[in-house]
Amino acid sequence: MQSQIEKLLNLKNVWMASHVTEAEFPTPLSKKGLELYQEQQLQQSSQLISSILDSSTHALTIYPVDCHPLTIRYSLVLASKWQDEQEKEAIIEFLTQIMFDDDSPAQLFVGFLNGKPVACGMIFQSESNLALVSDVHALPLANQQALIEEMESTLLSKVISENRELAISRN
């Protein structure tokens, strides 16, 4: 099963990279952002999930990213993982290049708290019966860990409801 998870992770990373590598005129900043994103992905560990613990909080209102303004909000939240401002800028440039079509293998989500984007995550699915929850992050607020747990729990529950096996990738 671990090899299937690794294959799915690789497919996700290829899909993410394609928004820059297949662009007609990728910017130097988006190329740098892709490089930083790929470096961060090497630090991830993944595992198969057999059960889901319900989040103790239900503070987030979670929306699927289906338009460019939500892509920008997703990008801003995920970029907060990086401490360096120039790296954040490069990550935002890279992530805002993400384009979706009807048969996209990925679905991004943004969680809002009091009307502000504070958490994000992704579900990546291939033709197999395995889905991957990854890139879950929250802004560095006092309740950051609770927001991450709520986003993870929501996305994992969404995958379970589709009767798929699931894996999660975390720092």
Protein Blocks (a to p, Z undefined) as FASTA:
>chain_A
ZZmmmmmmmmmmmmmmmmmmmpmbdcfklmmmmmmmmmmmmmpccdddfbdcddfbdfbc
cdddfbfklmmmmmmmmmmmpmblklmmmmmmmmmmpccdfklcbdcddddeehiafbdc
dddddfblbdcdehiacdddfklmmmmmmmmmmmmmmmmmnopacddddZZ
